[in-house]
């Protein structure tokens, strides 16, 4: 488990998140956003730097180099729409698009 320093998007409070909490990472303007079931967290680092850190923990590129997806957290994959879904026990659902180039990594996801 790796800890990542981040800022909670709504409260702007500094915090630490674990790689296990991360569903996916995406770029939003000049910030990187870590999406979890507990909220969205930001950091000003480069997404490429985080891919190198996360790659060993079953993270793959989603949409070319603009997102990184945690394969262990994907609950379903819509091959036609190229959408990875994250469904939480609470009923919260999140989706992110996957590029055609990176669809192979999602073939084992039901």
PyMOL commands that set and color helices and strands:
alter all, ss='L'
color gray80, all
select helices_A, chain A and resi 47-57+71-73+100-106
alter helices_A, ss='H'
color red, helices_A
select strands_A, chain A and resi 3-8+14-18+24-28+31-36+39-43+59-61+67-70+76-78+83-87+93-97
alter strands_A, ss='S'
color yellow, strands_A
deselect
rebuild
show_as cartoon
